[in-house]
Amino acid sequence: MNIIHPQAARYRPYADASGGWGSAFSVMNILWRQQALAQAPLALFKQNKPDGFACVSCAWAKPGNPHALEFCENGAKATAWELTSKKTGPDFFAQHPVSELRNWSDYDLERHGRLTHPLRFDAASGHYQAVEWEQAYREIGAQLRTLAPDSVVFYASGRASLEASFMWQLFARAFGTNNLPDSSNMCHESTSVGLQESIGVPVGTVTLADFEHTDCIFFFGQNVGSNSPRMLHPLQEARKRQVPIITFNPIRERGLERFVNPQSPTEMLGPESTIISTQYHQVKIGGDTAAVMGIIKALLAMDREASAQGRAAVLDHAFIAQHTEGLDSVVAEADGHEWAQLERRSGLDRGAMEAAATVYARSDKVMIVYGMGMTQHRHGVQNVQMLVNLLLLRGNIGKVGAGICPVRGHSNVQGQRTVGITEDPAKVPKDKLEALFGIQVPPHKGLATVDACKGILDGSVKGFIGLGGNFLRAVPDTSRMEPAWEGLSLNVQVATKLNRTHLFPGSNGWLLPCLGRIESDRQDGVEQVYSTEDSTGCVRAWKGTSTPASEHLRAEVAIIAALAQATLSGAERVPWEAWRRDYALIRAAIAEVYPQIFHDMETRMWEPGGFHRPLGAYERKWTTPSGKAQFVAPQGLDEDDDVATSPSRRDVLQLMTLRSNDQFNTTVYGYNDRFRGVQGTRTVIFLNRSDIVRFGLAAGDWVTVRTAIEPEVLREVGPLQIIAYDIPAGCAAAYYPECNALVPLWHHAERSKVPAAKSVPVTLRKVQPGPADLEHALPTKDQVA
């Protein structure tokens, strides 16, 4: 069982809007708690500005004409977290063995402060010990050379710049492997697969400017208030133009209900807030395909009625005929489902789906925004393609103010894919890489995240090098993965702070502390700049502005260059040292490998707002095999049929994992989930009131949560305290990453292999934590502040 130290919850429904004074107080609080008042306030004025740094947090687009304060609550938290004055140096590791640190929470590990020195794990003492950089490079390189290339995984989190990402994939391929999993494998790979097949590009088609021209916005499975709050500004502007916003989400998230702009004195001092969603439909977990099918069914009926009565068509038949194929299969699927079936599976009544269809039908320029609530299902790719189907019916791809908008998570997770971080060699310009750099790109596919986990479990993966992130905490099946991780021969982690992955060092464990994104990077005394790509495919330049946390830190580019030189034979023609001295040379190489996207990069990346990568679908040029956009019929309405349980199992709930208002990915900034009204804990489970009663439970009771399939493998988390919440009957929600232990590794999206963490069948068992447990787990003032 995955043990969680229980912490008694304080729950009071949150009555205020998102943003507003709650956001302002939260920012001030974390600046104080992280002792970041010296550097962070000044840095915030540079955040997402042309002469400053790109946010460490989410990948949402940065406007060409930024606000005076171009950051959100979570972005400010990320800045404070990085610019903390707290340090985790050699003296800390001398006092605390790894065995002790495994009992620390994720929050306590990271809040202790920045790593300051390169470290090697000493198995004899059980402690990490400081080493010199040159020793670390030399010994890691020697150890890598003893391993078969395909037994080593080169993982990249989404924070690395385009420059570091390009070098990383080149290092891996020069070493001899395509084992390049990344954080996209855990979230939006379903987008990359689904959009490529449907419209010929693996990314969204909406730009920031489209928000100014749209006349209708749909939201599916995305919590803007916590995960990308800066998007609330264009949403607020759209609502001021009376643009309807229609939301489909199992839980009512405050950011999609009401918003007060913290940068507006009038709004901050007045009682009013902006209503965001004009329709809010609480679909059942896994009910999105059925809901979209209901909207399509309603649109088809409206179009047939219009045709019979001689009125203007509802569907854009001219667009469909010229630009698409496959509509007949989608029509047949919609006609084959009765309304009762769609209502039962979606959790919505017919009227709700028809209401959404009615607004869609009378809107000329419609965009669909979605997040991991759509992608993290067994049929996550299908979910994405259903959204495309809906847009294609009325020609809403390839015109201003319309399109598909996946909201990516980490700040450059989309960009690192663009410059070659992928396990599939077919997705990189193999001939150019080989001709320019004298390497041999392996012809076979490498390991994605799920494959890498399987390799660690069966022992075929011997080495793991992580460029940022907290891989072991982010992946599914935690209770199986942690013991298997100890079998690694080599575990190298490039990081800014200590996290749980670092506490399972394997035979040879290394921590290499790098500069944070906000810190000034000077190579041989010369200031360097970086570039990233945001969620809308926009590439822009940025630079760190703050003093590094330690003189012993190295830039990611410098670390990659040194590791490559220490590992490779030198026969390849990669100017690692020249690139380390001048990042403009890396960008020149990127432009040579990807000229269609990055031509004149050194100039264009400084344009206001940066430059957008070319998107054929935006111009209605479909780079699909047929040359047309594809309607794709769903295989069925069940988004997670691999974990389906018998309808007679009335004791089974569908659980989705979610993030709190006080976290970003695996980083936990505190123990308050302000918008959901939870204070002082993360050890809770949100349940429908009717389910609580029928299980003979009560709000405030403690339960353990067990995965309701594959009984021969025990997957259990707890104890968690029950909170009665506004969530559809039969559904439950609890926090990521604590509940990753409940997600079987094999429960992932077809073809994209994204862990299907948004729908896991679980059962509950009532327990009573002992007084000693509760006393030990009482949150500190720092945690609940």
N, C-alpha and C positions, 0 to 999 in steps of 0.2 A: 504494500500500500504506500502511496505517496503521502507521507505525513505532513500535515500543515499545523503549525502551532496556532490554536484557536485564539481569536481575539474578539471579545464581545462587541457587537455592533451597536452604534448609536444611529438610529434611522429617523429622519424627519423629512418628508417630501419637500423638495426644493420648489419654492413658490416664485422665484424671480426669473427673469429672462436670462439667456446666455449673454456673455459679455458683461457690460455694466460694471458696477462697483465690485461684484464678486470676482470678476476677472482682475481688476486693478489690485485688489487686496491680495489675491493669490500670487500675483507677480511680486509684489513687495515682500510677501512672506518668504518666498523661496530665495530671493536675493539676500535676505537676512539670514535664513537658515544655512545657506551655503557659504556664508561669509564672503560674498561676492560683490559687496558694495563698493569696493575700490575700483574694479575694472568693468564690471557688467553694465552699470548704468550708461557709461560712455559708449560701450560697445553696442548697446541697443540702438543708439542713434545711427550706427553704421550698418545695422542689420538689414539685409535685402536692399541695400543702396548701391548705386553705380560705383562709388568709391569705397565700398565696404565688403562685407562677407555675405555669402549665401547662407540662409538659415540651416542650422545643424539638424533641424527637425524635419518637417514634411516637405514633399516635392511640389506643393502647390505653386502656381505661377506667380512671378514677381512683376508688377506693373512697370511700364517704362517711365511713368511719372509717379513715383512712390509717394505715399502719405508721409507726413512728418515723422510718424512712428510706424514703420512698416514691419510690425511684428505682431504676433498674437500671444495669447497667454501661454500656450505650449511652447512656442518659439522662444519666449523669454525664459521659460523654465529650462529649456535645453541650453540656452546661453549661460544662465547662472550655474547650471550643473557642470558645464565645461570650464567656466572661469572661476570656479571655487578656489578659495585660498587654502583649502584643506589638502593635505598630501598623504599619499600612501607609499612611503619610502622603505628602504632596506631595514630601518629600525622596526617598522611595523611587522614586517615578515619575520624578523628575528624573534619577536614576542609571540607571534601567532602561527602555529603549525597549520598546514592545510587541513588536517583532520578536524581541527577546531573550527576553522572558517567555514567548513561545510554545514555547520549548524547555524550560520548567520543567514539572515534573509537577503533577498536580492537588493532590497532597499539599503540595508546596512552595509553591504559590501561596496556598493557604488558611492554612497554618501560619504564614505570615509575620505574620499578625495582622489586626486590625480596620481597615477603612477609616475614615478620620477626617474627610475633607473632600469636598465635592462636586467633581467633576472633569469636564473636557471634553477630548476627544481632539484634539490638535493635529497635523493631517496633515503639516504642513511639517517638524516636528521628530520625529514618530513617538512622542511622549510624551503621557501624560495630564498635564494641568495644572490646578491648583486654580482654582476660580471661586467667586464669591459665590452664595448660594442664589437670590437674587432674579434675578440674571442668568441662572442655569440655568432657572428657571421661565419667565422671559420668552422666552428663545430657543427652548426646547423647544416652548412654546405656539405661537410664531410658525411654527416648522417644521411642527408638526402641522396647522396651518390651511392649509398649502400642499398637503397630501396628501388624496386622496379617502378618505373614512372607511373603506370596505371594503378599502383597501390597507394598513391599519394593524392590527396584532395586539396585543391586550391580554392578555398571559399572566400567570397567577397560580400561584405555587407553593403547596403545601398548608400553609404555615406562617402565612399571614396570618389575623388574627382575623376573627370574624364582622363586626365593625364595619368594618374595612378592606375586607373582601371585598364587603360590600354597597355601599360607596362606589365600589369599583373597577368593578363591573358597571354601576352607574348612570352613571359617567363615560363608559364605553365606549358605552353606549346613547344617552346625550345627545350624544356626538360623532357618532353615526350608524352604529354597527356592532354586530353580535353576534359579532364575532371575539374570543371569550373562551375560548381553550383553557386547560386547567389540567393539573396533574399527575395528576388522575384519568384523563385521556385516555391516560396512559402505563401505567396499572396496573389500576384497578378499574372502568373504564367498562363492561367486560363484565358486571360485577356489576349495575350500574345498569340495563342493558338487560335482562339475563336475569331478575333478580328482579322487575322491574316487570311483565314479561309473564307470569311464572309465578304470582306471589302478590300483585301489585298495589302493591308498595312497592319503591323502588329501593335499599333498604338492608337490613341484616340484622335479624333478629327476636330475637336473643339479648341479654339484659342481663347485667350482672355477677352479679346475684343468681341467675340460672339455673344458674350453675356450682355453686351450693350444693345444688341439687336434682336435677341430672342423674344418670342411672345408666349412661350410656355416651357417649363422645366419639369422633368420627371426625376425623382430620386429613388434609387433602389439600394437598400443594404449599405448605407454609408452614413456615418455619424459626423457630420460636418462640425458640430460644436466642439468636439474633443479632438478630432483627428486632422482637421484642416480648417481651423477657425478663420483664417484670412479670407476664405471663400465667402464668408458671411457678408463681406462688404459688397461684392457684386450681386449677391442674392438680395441684399437690402435695397440696392439701387433698382434691381428688377422689380421688386415688390412696390416700390414707389411709382413705378410705371404701370402698376396694376397687372403685372405678369403673374399668371397662376403658377403655383408650385405644388406638384402632386407627389406625395411621398408614400412609399411602400416600405415598411420596416416593422419587424415584430414588436419592438419597444418604442414608445414615444420618447424620442431624444429631444432634449430642450433646445439644442441648437437649430433643430428643424421646426421648432414651434414658435419661439419668440427671441428677439435679439435687440440689445441696446448697444449702440456703438460706443466703445470706451473712449474714442477720440473725438466725440462730439460733446462739447460742454452742455449744449441744449438738452441732448438726450440724457446725459448723466444727471442733470439737475432736475429733470422733469419726470412725470409718472408714466409717460408713454413708452411703449416698445413696439417694434415692428413685427407683425405676424408674418412668419415665413411660409409655412405650408397652408395652402388654401384647402387642400384635401389631405387627410392623413389616414392611410389604410394599414392596419396592423395585421399583416399576413402571418400565417403560421410559419414556423421555421421550415424551410424547404418548400414553401408554397408559391415561390415567385414565378416559376414556369406556368403554373396553373393560372395565376393572376394575369400574366401577360397574355396567355392564351384566351382568357376571358375578354380582355380588351380587344384583341384581334377578332374574336368571334362577334363582339358587338359592332366593331367597325365594318365587318363584312355584311352584317345584317343592315346596317345603315346605308351602305353603298348599294346593296340590292334594292332597298326600298326607294332610294333616290333615283335609281335607274328606272324602276317601274313607274314612278310618278313624273319622270321627265325632268327631274331637278339635277343640279350640278353634282357630279360624282364626288364621293367622299375620298376614295382612293385616287392616287395620282397615276392614272393608267398610262399616260404618255411616258412618264419616268420609268415605270415598271417595264413597259415594253422595250424601251431603248436601253435601259441600264441594268436590268436584272434578269435572273432566271431562277426557276424553282418555286415560283409562287403556288403552283397547283398543289404541291405536296403539303404546304403549310395550310392552304385552304381546306384540303381533305382532312387534315388533322384537326383543325378547328371545328369543322362540321361533324366530326366523329365523336366529339365530347359533348355530353349533355351538361346543361347548366348546373344541375345538382352535383355532378361529379366535380366540376370546376369549383363550386362553392365549398364542397367538402375538403378538397385538397388545398385550396388557397386559404381557407379560413375566413373568406370574405363573402358577402352576399352578392347576388347578381347586380343589385342596384349600385353597389360601390364600383364594380368593374365597368358598368355602363356609364356611370358618372365620369370616371376617368376618360373613357373613350369619347364621350361627348365633348369634353374640353379639348382633347387632342384633335378631334375632327374639325373644330372651328379655329384651330391655331395654325398659322402658316409656317412658322419657324420654331421647331421644337428640338430641344436637346435633352438627352438622357444622361444623368450623372449617376455613377454607381461605384460601389466599393466591394470589400471582401465578403460582404453578406451575399454576394452573387457568385463569387469565384471559388470560395472554399466549400464546395459541395462535390459529391461524386460526379454530377453532371454540371460542373461549373462552366465548362466550355459551352455546353448547350444553353445555359442561362444567358451568357454573353450574347450568343447568336440569336436568342429570342428577342433580346433588346434591339439588335440590329434589324430583325424581321419587322418589328414594330415601326422603326424609323423608316425603313424602305417603303412601307405601304403608302406613305404620303410624301416620299421624296425628300426626307429630312436628313440626308447625308449629301454633302457637296453643295451647300448653299450657306450664305452668311446667316448667323444666328441659330444654326441647327447643327446637329451631329451627336456623336457618341463621346462621352467624357469619363473614362476610368480615372479614379482618383488614386494615384500611387501613394505609397507610404513614405519610405525613406528618401532622403533629399536627392539622391542621384541614382536611384535604383533603375530608372528607365534609361538613363544615359550610359551606365556601364554596359548594358546590353547592346546599345548602339555601337560601342567601340570594341565589341568582340567577346565580352564575358558571357559565354554560352557553352553548354556541353556539346552542342551540335555543330560539327565543323562545316556542315552545309550552309550555315547561317553567317559564315565569315568569308571574306575574299581570300581564300586559301592561296591562289596563285600569286597574288600580290605580296602576301606575307612571306611566302617562300622566296620570291624573287628579290624583294627588298632586303630581307634580313638573314637569308641563308639558313633558314630553319626548315624542318620537315614537319608540316602540320599532320598529326595523326589522322588517318582516314576514318576511324570508327568513332562513334559517339562516346562521350565520356559520361560521368555520373552526375545526375541532378541531385537535389537534396535528398529525396526519398531513397534513391539508389545509393548515395553515400552512406546513409544511415544503415541500409541493409548490409553494405560492405563492412561497416564497423561491427555490426552484430555478428556476421559470419567470419570475421577475421581477415577478409581479403583486402581491406583498407588498413594500411600500416602507418601511414603518415597523414597529418592534417595540418595545413597552414591557413590560419584565419586572418584575413585582412579586415579587422574590425568585427563587430557583432558579438552575439552571445549565442552561438549556434546550438550548443547542447541544451540551453534553456528554451530556445525557440522551436525546436523540432518536436514532433509527437512522440508518444510512447516513452516518456521520460524515465519511468521506472526500469525499463529494459535498456535504454540507451546509456544511462550513467554507468552501470557496471561494465558494459561493453567498452566504453570509452577508455577505461583503464588499460585495455589491451593494446592501445596504440604504441608503436615504437617511437614515434616522434609527434609532438604536439606543440606547435608554434602559434602564438597569438599576438598579433599586432593590435594594441589597444591603448585607450586613454585612461580607463578605470578598471578596477578589479570587478570581475563578474563570475558567475557560477561555473562557466566553462573552464575557467582557469584553475579550478580546484580539483580537476581530474587530469593531472599532468601526463599520465602514461609513463612509459619508461624514460623518456627524455622530454621534459616540459620546459618551455621558454616563454617568457613575457617580454615583448619588445614595445616599450612605451613610445607613442608617436605624438607629434604635434596635433592639437585639436584644430578644427577648421577655422576657429576664430583667431588663432594665434599667428603672428607674423612669421613667415617662412623666408629666411635669408640663406641662400647657398653661396658660400665663399663671399659673404657680405653683400650679395645682390638680392634685392627683394624679388620674390617670385609671385606669379599670379596663377590662378586656377580657372577651370570652367566646369560647368555642370549643365545637365538637361533636365527641365522640369516636366511635370505631368502633361503639359500641353505641347511637348516637343520643341520647346524654346531653349536655346543654348546661350549662356551668357557668362561673362568673365566676373571674377571676384577675387578678393585677396584678404588674408587675415590682417587684423589691425592691433591685436593685443600682445602683450609681452608673454612669451612661453612660460609655462608653469615650472619648468626646470631646464637648466642648461644642458642636461643630459638627454633631452628629448630629440628625436630625429623625425624628419618629414617622412610621410609614407613613400614618396617617390625615392628618397634617399635609401630607405630600408629595402625597398624592392630592388633597386639597382645593386646594392651591396650583396643581398642574398643571391641574386642572379650571378653576379661575378664570382661569388664564393662557390657556386654550385655547378655552373655550366663549364663546358670545356674551353670556351673562347673561340671555337670554330665559327660560331654564328656571327653575323655582321650587325650586331645591335650595339650602338654607342651608349652603353649604360652610363658611363661616367660623364659624357658630354650632356646627356639628358638630365642627369642629376644636377649639373651646374646651371642649366638653362632650360626651363620648362617650355619655352617657345619652340625649341627643337622637337619636343615631343608632339606639340600641336602641329608642327609642320609634317611630321610623320603620319599623324592621324589624318590630316588633309590629303596626304598622298595615297593612303590606303582607302579612304572613304571620300573621294573628291566630290561626289554628288551632294553630300551633306555638308562637308566641312571646308569647301573651297573658300579661300580668302578668310579663313577663320580668325587669324590674328587681328584683322580689322573689324570684321562683322560682329565678333563677340562683345565689342565695346559699344555697339549701337544701343540707343535707349531701348531697354527691354530685351536686348539680345536679338538673335535671329532664329527663325523657325526652320526646322528640318523640312525638306519637301515631303508632302503627303499627297500621293496620287488621288486618294479617295476624296480629298478636299476639293479637287478639281474634277471629280467624277471620272478619274482614270483608274480603272480597276485592274490591279496587277494580280488577278486570279487566273487559273488555267483557261477559263472561258473568256476572259476579258470583261466579265460582267460581275456585278455584285450578286451574291448568292443568298437567296432565301434558303434556310436550313430548317427542315421539320424536326421537332423534338422526338426523341425515342419514346417518350412517355412523360407523365406528369410527376413521377416520383424522382426527386433530385438526388436521393441517396438510397437507391435500391440495393446497394451492397450491404447495408446494415438494417434493412427492413425487418421488422419483427412481426409476429402474428398479431392481427387485430384483437385477438382475445387477450393479449398481454396488456391489461389495463393498468399494470403497475409501471409501465415504461414511459418515460418522458424523453422528448428530444431536446438535448442540451446544445446551446451554442456558447462558445467562449467569446468574451468581449474585453475591451480595455476600459480602464477607468479614466476619469477626467484628470487624474494625477499621474499619468504615465505616457510614455511614447514607446511603442514596441515593447521590448522586455525591460526597458528602464522605468523603474517606479520612482517617482519624485516625492511621493507622500502617500498617506493612508486615507485621504478624503476623496470620495467620488461626489463632488459637490452637486452636479446636475441630477444624480440619482438619489441624493439625500443620504448617502452613507458616510459616516464619519468614524475614523479610528480603526478601520480594518479592511482587509481584502478577503477575509475568510467567510464569505457569504454566498448564498445561492438565491436567485430571484425566482419565485414561483407564483403561479396564478392562485388566487385565493380559493377558488373551487377545488383545485388539485390539493391544496393543503388540507382542506376539510375532508375530502374523500379518502385521503391517505391516513386520516386519523392523527394528523399533526397540527401544530399551531405555529404562528409566527413567533420567532425567537427560539424555537426548538433547534437542536443540533442534529445533523445527519452526516453519514458518510455517503459518498456518491460512487456507484460502481457501474462500469460499462456493462450493458445488458446483452452482449454477444461474446462469442468465443470464450465460453466459461472456463476453458482449460488454462487461460491466461488471466491472472488476477490484475485488473486495472481499477484502482480505487483511490479516491482522494477524500480527505476530510480530517477532522470534522469541520463542516461548514454550517453557519447559522442561517436559518430560513428568514427571508424577507418577503412579505406579501407584496406583490408588485403587479403593475399593469402590463401583463404579458399574456398572449393567447393561451387558452387551456391546452394542456398537453405539452407545453413548452417550458423550458428552464434556461437560465443563463447564469454563468459564473465566470470568474476572471481568468484571463490569459496572462502569464504563462503557467500559473499554478495548476490549471486543469488540463494541461497538455498530456499529462499521464493517462488521461481517459481516452485519448484519440489513438486508435490502432494505426500503426505505420502503414498498413495496407489500405486504410480507408482514405483514399485520395482521389482527386479528380482524374477522370479518364483522359489520357493523352497529355495533359499538362502536369500531372502528378503533384498538384497543389494539395497539401493536407486538408481534408474535408472537416475542418474544426467547427464549422457552423451547423453541424447536425450530427450528434452522437447520441445513440439510445442509451439511457441510464436508468438505474433504479436507486431508490433511497432507503437507507436504514437508519432509524433513530438511534442516537447515542447520547451519552451524557459525559462531557469532558469533566475530569476531576478538578477540584479547586486548585490544586497545584498547577495544572495546565493553564487554567485561566489566569492565575496570578502571574505566572511566568510570561504570559502572552499579552498582558495589559500594555497598550500602546504608550509610548513615551510622549511627553509634551511636544517633542520635535516632530514626531510622526503625525500628530493630529493638528499641528499648528496651521 
